[in-house]
Amino acid sequence: MKKNKISKDWINKQRKDIYVRRSKIEGYRSRAVYKLEEIEKKFKIFRNGISIIDLGAAPGGWSQYLSKNIKNAKILSIDLMEMEKIKNIFQIKGDFTESDSKKQIKDYFGGRVDIVLSDMAANTTGNKNMDSLVTGELCMEAMDFAKEILKIDGKFVSKIFMGSLFNDILLKAKKNFKKVNIYKPPASRKNSKESFIICKFLS
């Protein structure tokens, strides 16, 4: 009974959500695309002709945004899940932390890249502290990968949750990058612990 109530509440929220409605009208796969759009408006991280990696890309909203809005870009998306094809995006099904996937990524670009993006989050368990911890660990792994593959003036953008690892992530970011910002886009739900860390220029 309780599970059914939660499901109905979620469905009602989705119906009322202006970003969900807008994503359907504009042909995007998820409302998450508007978080990236708002990050771009505030921090100006993209330009034409750049190279970008989209980590944990499924269902593909961020990759769709990149494909539609950046000209002559070289873009790769990777996720454990299979995704429908997106125009102008090279897609890999795999784990970005594994050596085989890293080799595919490096072979595709033939060198370092301009931007690493991550909208990865843990599969929700209902335990917010545990979800925050696992999502924080994903952010740390993505940051390690970004440091390994970014150009010296590269940028790293990742989802983070306010929780036990927040200060550790912030400290690590400030050691690895010269400029670090925390931002909660208007498209993030008000009751969500979600924010994004925007890092520029490797130290």
Residue frames as qw, qx, qy, qz and C-alpha x, y, z in Angstrom:
[[0.000, 0.885, 0.466, 0.000, 0.00, 0.00, 0.00],
 [0.303, -0.810, 0.105, 0.490, 2.78, 2.40, 0.98],
 [0.436, -0.154, 0.600, 0.653, 4.73, 1.55, -2.19],
 [0.249, 0.611, 0.660, 0.360, 1.64, 2.25, -4.34],
 [0.117, -0.939, -0.252, 0.201, 1.19, 5.62, -2.63],
 [0.385, -0.599, 0.346, 0.611, 4.82, 6.55, -3.31],
 [0.393, 0.165, 0.697, 0.576, 4.43, 5.52, -6.96],
 [0.117, 0.804, 0.555, 0.178, 1.29, 7.64, -7.35],
 [0.250, -0.885, -0.034, 0.392, 2.97, 10.61, -5.66],
 [0.428, -0.342, 0.512, 0.661, 5.92, 10.29, -8.04],
 [0.309, 0.442, 0.698, 0.471, 3.64, 10.11, -11.08],
 [0.024, -0.915, -0.401, 0.041, 1.71, 13.19, -9.93],
 [0.344, -0.745, 0.185, 0.540, 4.95, 15.13, -9.39],
 [0.429, -0.041, 0.634, 0.642, 6.13, 14.17, -12.87],
 [0.212, 0.679, 0.636, 0.300, 2.89, 15.39, -14.41],
 [0.141, -0.957, -0.215, 0.137, 3.16, 18.75, -12.66],
 [0.563, -0.474, 0.266, 0.622, 6.89, 19.18, -13.33],
 [0.409, 0.848, -0.022, -0.335, 7.39, 21.92, -15.95],
 [0.040, -0.641, 0.704, 0.303, 10.81, 20.53, -16.88],
 [0.467, 0.075, 0.879, 0.052, 9.36, 17.07, -17.55],
 [0.511, 0.711, 0.436, -0.206, 6.68, 18.60, -19.79],
 [0.198, 0.868, -0.295, -0.346, 9.22, 20.80, -21.55],
 [0.274, -0.419, 0.824, 0.265, 11.58, 17.85, -22.20],
 [0.535, 0.345, 0.771, 0.010, 8.75, 15.94, -23.89],
 [0.406, 0.859, 0.190, -0.248, 7.84, 18.92, -26.08],
 [0.132, 0.857, -0.439, -0.234, 11.45, 19.58, -27.07],
 [0.897, 0.316, -0.300, -0.077, 12.28, 15.92, -27.67],
 [0.085, 0.598, -0.721, 0.339, 14.80, 15.36, -24.87],
 [0.652, -0.083, -0.753, -0.021, 15.07, 12.03, -23.07],
 [0.523, -0.479, -0.578, 0.404, 15.10, 13.50, -19.56],
 [0.146, -0.967, -0.179, -0.107, 14.54, 16.71, -17.60],
 [0.699, -0.491, 0.100, 0.509, 18.23, 16.61, -16.60],
 [0.548, 0.438, 0.284, 0.654, 19.11, 18.40, -19.83],
 [0.058, -0.901, -0.170, -0.396, 17.92, 21.69, -18.33],
 [0.658, -0.700, 0.077, 0.265, 20.38, 21.39, -15.44],
 [0.675, -0.030, 0.321, 0.663, 23.21, 21.30, -17.98],
 [0.240, 0.714, 0.349, 0.558, 21.66, 24.17, -19.91],
 [0.342, -0.925, -0.101, -0.133, 21.52, 26.27, -16.73],
 [0.732, -0.463, 0.195, 0.461, 25.10, 25.34, -15.80],
 [0.568, 0.294, 0.357, 0.681, 26.21, 26.49, -19.26],
 [0.022, 0.872, 0.272, 0.406, 24.34, 29.80, -18.99],
 [0.494, -0.868, 0.032, 0.027, 26.05, 30.59, -15.68],
 [0.640, -0.564, 0.398, 0.339, 29.58, 29.23, -16.24],
 [0.521, 0.772, -0.257, -0.257, 30.08, 29.26, -20.04],
 [0.627, -0.415, 0.644, 0.140, 31.90, 25.94, -20.25],
 [0.728, 0.316, 0.569, 0.215, 31.25, 25.04, -23.90],
 [0.187, 0.688, -0.294, -0.636, 32.46, 26.33, -27.23],
 [0.861, 0.458, -0.042, -0.218, 32.39, 24.97, -30.76],
 [0.635, 0.586, -0.492, 0.103, 35.01, 22.45, -31.86],
 [0.289, -0.587, 0.661, -0.367, 35.80, 20.99, -28.44],
 [0.551, 0.049, -0.832, -0.052, 36.17, 17.39, -27.21],
 [0.526, -0.371, 0.319, -0.696, 33.80, 16.13, -24.50],
 [0.333, -0.034, -0.941, 0.049, 33.24, 12.94, -22.50],
 [0.602, -0.350, 0.016, -0.718, 29.79, 12.32, -20.99],
 [0.158, 0.159, -0.939, 0.262, 30.15, 9.79, -18.15],
 [0.138, 0.330, 0.846, -0.395, 27.14, 7.76, -17.03],
 [0.110, 0.072, -0.323, -0.937, 25.26, 9.24, -19.96],
 [0.206, -0.375, -0.849, -0.309, 22.06, 7.14, -20.01],
 [0.654, 0.475, 0.589, -0.006, 19.34, 7.85, -20.94],
 [0.561, 0.248, 0.387, 0.688, 21.22, 10.44, -23.00],
 [0.032, 0.937, 0.345, -0.047, 19.73, 13.87, -22.25],
 [0.303, -0.794, 0.237, 0.472, 23.07, 15.59, -21.73],
 [0.456, -0.100, 0.668, 0.580, 24.52, 14.01, -24.88],
 [0.293, 0.699, 0.608, 0.237, 21.45, 15.16, -26.82],
 [0.093, -0.959, -0.106, 0.248, 22.00, 18.72, -25.59],
 [0.402, -0.559, 0.470, 0.552, 25.66, 18.62, -26.64],
 [0.458, 0.223, 0.727, 0.461, 24.80, 17.20, -30.06],
 [0.196, 0.815, 0.522, 0.155, 22.21, 19.91, -30.71],
 [0.140, -0.981, -0.097, 0.094, 24.07, 22.92, -29.35],
 [0.380, -0.700, 0.451, 0.403, 27.80, 22.52, -30.03],
 [0.734, 0.652, -0.115, -0.149, 29.15, 22.59, -33.58],
 [0.621, 0.581, -0.498, 0.171, 32.08, 20.49, -34.80],
 [0.472, -0.599, 0.553, -0.334, 32.55, 18.89, -31.40],
 [0.555, 0.180, -0.812, -0.017, 34.02, 15.43, -30.80],
 [0.567, -0.378, 0.343, -0.647, 31.76, 13.84, -28.18],
 [0.467, 0.055, -0.882, 0.006, 31.84, 10.42, -26.51],
 [0.635, -0.411, 0.201, -0.622, 29.27, 9.06, -24.10],
 [0.409, 0.153, -0.892, 0.116, 29.70, 6.00, -21.91],
 [0.629, -0.311, 0.288, -0.652, 27.31, 4.12, -19.63],
 [0.288, -0.145, 0.939, -0.124, 26.82, 0.63, -18.24],
 [0.561, 0.466, 0.606, -0.318, 23.41, 0.62, -19.93],
 [0.374, 0.280, 0.634, 0.617, 22.69, 0.41, -23.64],
 [0.151, 0.591, 0.207, -0.765, 21.46, 3.72, -25.07],
 [0.597, 0.694, 0.399, 0.058, 19.57, 4.59, -28.21],
 [0.590, 0.162, 0.202, 0.765, 21.85, 6.18, -30.78],
 [0.021, -0.896, -0.182, 0.404, 22.33, 9.96, -30.75],
 [0.621, 0.732, 0.070, 0.273, 23.49, 11.87, -33.80],
 [0.321, 0.774, -0.334, 0.431, 27.19, 12.86, -33.77],
 [0.531, -0.637, 0.466, -0.308, 27.87, 10.99, -30.49],
 [0.552, 0.292, -0.780, 0.039, 30.30, 8.07, -30.22],
 [0.720, -0.461, 0.157, -0.494, 28.78, 5.71, -27.66],
 [0.360, 0.288, -0.866, 0.194, 30.39, 3.04, -25.50],
 [0.808, -0.458, -0.158, -0.334, 28.60, 0.53, -23.31],
 [0.745, 0.096, -0.495, 0.438, 30.96, -0.04, -20.41],
 [0.565, -0.767, -0.187, 0.239, 32.53, 1.12, -17.14],
 [0.324, 0.891, -0.180, 0.261, 34.78, 4.17, -17.50],
 [0.457, -0.747, 0.473, -0.099, 36.96, 2.96, -14.60],
 [0.906, -0.042, 0.402, 0.127, 37.95, -0.27, -16.40],
 [0.350, -0.484, 0.513, 0.617, 41.12, -0.43, -18.50],
 [0.385, 0.318, 0.749, 0.435, 39.35, -1.64, -21.68],
 [0.116, 0.887, 0.448, 0.017, 36.93, 1.29, -21.60],
 [0.260, -0.830, 0.153, 0.470, 39.74, 3.76, -20.87],
 [0.432, -0.179, 0.642, 0.608, 41.66, 2.42, -23.86],
 [0.300, 0.604, 0.670, 0.310, 38.62, 2.85, -26.13],
 [0.053, -0.952, -0.234, 0.190, 38.17, 6.41, -24.91],
 [0.336, -0.693, 0.353, 0.531, 41.84, 7.33, -25.36],
 [0.443, 0.075, 0.714, 0.536, 42.00, 5.67, -28.78],
 [0.246, 0.772, 0.571, 0.135, 38.92, 7.60, -29.93],
 [0.050, -0.985, -0.053, 0.154, 40.29, 11.01, -28.96],
 [0.769, 0.413, -0.096, 0.479, 43.95, 10.30, -29.61],
 [0.308, 0.308, -0.331, 0.837, 44.93, 12.58, -26.76],
 [0.078, -0.309, -0.630, 0.709, 43.54, 14.67, -23.93],
 [0.007, -0.651, -0.666, -0.364, 40.08, 16.26, -23.96],
 [0.004, -0.451, 0.040, -0.892, 38.53, 19.64, -23.13],
 [0.523, -0.318, 0.236, -0.755, 35.63, 18.64, -20.86],
 [0.287, -0.105, -0.950, 0.065, 34.53, 15.70, -18.71],
 [0.516, -0.294, 0.013, -0.805, 30.88, 15.68, -17.61],
 [0.256, -0.088, -0.950, 0.154, 29.22, 13.40, -15.07],
 [0.543, -0.304, 0.001, -0.783, 25.56, 13.30, -14.11],
 [0.571, -0.032, -0.820, 0.031, 26.03, 9.93, -12.40],
 [0.479, -0.432, 0.379, -0.664, 24.11, 9.07, -9.27],
 [0.103, -0.097, 0.973, -0.182, 23.63, 5.91, -7.24],
 [0.436, -0.349, -0.703, -0.440, 20.53, 3.83, -7.81],
 [0.365, -0.474, 0.283, -0.750, 18.30, 5.02, -4.99],
 [0.376, -0.060, -0.906, 0.187, 17.88, 2.64, -2.05],
 [0.467, -0.729, -0.414, -0.281, 15.60, 4.81, 0.07],
 [0.654, -0.579, -0.134, 0.468, 18.51, 5.45, 2.44],
 [0.279, 0.953, 0.009, 0.115, 19.51, 9.04, 1.61],
 [0.377, -0.798, 0.454, 0.126, 22.79, 8.85, 3.51],
 [0.716, -0.087, 0.633, 0.279, 23.85, 5.70, 1.67],
 [0.579, 0.700, 0.363, 0.205, 22.76, 7.12, -1.70],
 [0.024, 0.987, -0.160, -0.001, 24.74, 10.29, -0.99],
 [0.557, -0.578, 0.557, 0.211, 27.82, 8.28, -0.05],
 [0.716, 0.176, 0.602, 0.308, 27.77, 6.13, -3.20],
 [0.418, 0.862, 0.227, 0.174, 27.11, 9.13, -5.45],
 [0.210, -0.924, 0.302, 0.102, 30.00, 10.92, -3.76],
 [0.656, -0.314, 0.618, 0.299, 32.28, 7.97, -4.51],
 [0.639, 0.545, 0.471, 0.271, 31.20, 8.09, -8.17],
 [0.139, 0.989, -0.016, 0.046, 32.09, 11.79, -8.26],
 [0.452, -0.718, 0.487, 0.207, 35.54, 11.04, -6.81],
 [0.708, 0.045, 0.626, 0.324, 36.14, 8.35, -9.44],
 [0.477, 0.789, 0.329, 0.205, 35.00, 10.70, -12.20],
 [0.087, -0.974, 0.197, 0.065, 37.34, 13.41, -10.91],
 [0.604, -0.443, 0.588, 0.306, 40.29, 11.00, -10.89],
 [0.650, 0.384, 0.571, 0.323, 39.47, 10.06, -14.47],
 [0.249, 0.953, 0.156, 0.069, 39.11, 13.73, -15.45],
 [0.308, -0.844, 0.378, 0.224, 42.54, 14.56, -14.04],
 [0.666, -0.152, 0.650, 0.332, 43.98, 11.70, -16.06],
 [0.505, 0.412, 0.637, 0.411, 42.48, 12.72, -19.40],
 [0.126, 0.947, 0.272, -0.117, 41.81, 16.50, -19.35],
 [0.501, 0.567, -0.045, 0.652, 43.92, 19.15, -21.04],
 [0.385, -0.092, -0.430, 0.811, 45.62, 21.62, -18.70],
 [0.211, -0.006, 0.069, -0.975, 42.82, 24.18, -19.30],
 [0.334, -0.256, -0.844, -0.334, 40.12, 21.50, -19.13],
 [0.456, -0.275, 0.214, -0.819, 36.83, 21.56, -17.26],
 [0.253, -0.124, -0.955, 0.087, 35.09, 18.98, -15.07],
 [0.498, -0.228, 0.061, -0.834, 31.39, 19.08, -14.14],
 [0.358, -0.074, -0.930, 0.045, 29.85, 16.50, -11.84],
 [0.611, -0.572, -0.281, -0.469, 26.74, 15.86, -9.80],
 [0.266, 0.149, -0.763, 0.570, 27.30, 15.77, -6.04],
 [0.524, -0.645, -0.498, -0.248, 24.97, 15.28, -3.07],
 [0.200, -0.667, 0.403, -0.594, 25.20, 17.20, 0.17],
 [0.935, -0.291, -0.167, -0.115, 26.37, 14.49, 2.56],
 [0.773, -0.565, 0.178, 0.226, 29.28, 12.84, 4.33],
 [0.736, 0.041, 0.310, 0.600, 31.69, 13.07, 1.38],
 [0.262, 0.927, 0.226, 0.146, 30.85, 16.64, 0.33],
 [0.247, -0.920, 0.272, 0.138, 33.81, 18.28, 2.12],
 [0.674, -0.269, 0.583, 0.364, 36.20, 15.57, 0.91],
 [0.584, 0.562, 0.480, 0.336, 35.08, 16.11, -2.68],
 [0.087, 0.992, 0.057, 0.070, 35.46, 19.87, -2.36],
 [0.465, -0.742, 0.416, 0.244, 38.94, 19.54, -0.86],
 [0.695, 0.024, 0.605, 0.387, 40.01, 17.11, -3.60],
 [0.450, 0.779, 0.365, 0.239, 38.63, 19.44, -6.29],
 [0.078, -0.990, 0.116, 0.033, 40.54, 22.42, -4.89],
 [0.581, -0.509, 0.541, 0.333, 43.76, 20.39, -4.94],
 [0.615, 0.190, 0.660, 0.387, 43.23, 19.28, -8.53],
 [0.292, 0.696, 0.447, 0.480, 41.76, 22.44, -10.10],
 [0.273, 0.067, -0.158, 0.947, 42.48, 26.16, -9.87],
 [0.355, -0.093, 0.019, -0.930, 38.83, 27.26, -9.97],
 [0.173, -0.249, -0.952, 0.041, 35.97, 25.39, -8.22],
 [0.394, -0.141, 0.065, -0.906, 32.29, 26.33, -7.88],
 [0.094, 0.279, 0.939, -0.180, 29.28, 24.59, -6.33],
 [0.326, 0.067, -0.195, -0.923, 25.96, 25.31, -8.03],
 [0.320, 0.332, 0.860, -0.219, 22.37, 24.08, -7.67],
 [0.044, -0.123, -0.538, -0.833, 20.58, 24.73, -10.97],
 [0.495, 0.032, 0.203, -0.844, 16.96, 25.93, -10.81],
 [0.731, 0.103, -0.504, -0.448, 15.99, 22.72, -12.64],
 [0.327, 0.060, -0.883, 0.333, 17.15, 20.63, -9.66],
 [0.499, -0.614, -0.541, -0.284, 14.20, 19.79, -7.47],
 [0.204, -0.744, 0.254, -0.583, 14.01, 21.91, -4.31],
 [0.805, -0.478, 0.241, -0.256, 13.80, 18.92, -1.99],
 [0.929, 0.240, -0.162, 0.232, 16.82, 17.23, -3.60],
 [0.595, -0.690, 0.196, 0.363, 20.28, 17.23, -1.99],
 [0.751, 0.336, 0.314, 0.475, 21.71, 17.45, -5.50],
 [0.027, 0.909, -0.157, -0.385, 24.18, 20.12, -6.56],
 [0.842, 0.462, 0.012, 0.279, 26.91, 20.27, -9.17],
 [0.503, -0.662, 0.234, 0.504, 30.61, 20.93, -8.85],
 [0.611, 0.779, 0.054, 0.134, 32.14, 22.94, -11.70],
 [0.637, -0.561, 0.279, 0.449, 35.94, 22.76, -11.89],
 [0.580, 0.809, -0.024, 0.089, 38.24, 24.60, -14.30],
 [0.304, 0.801, -0.461, 0.231, 41.97, 24.56, -15.08],
 [0.918, -0.174, -0.298, 0.195, 44.06, 21.67, -13.77],
 [0.378, -0.886, 0.269, 0.025, 46.53, 22.52, -11.02]]
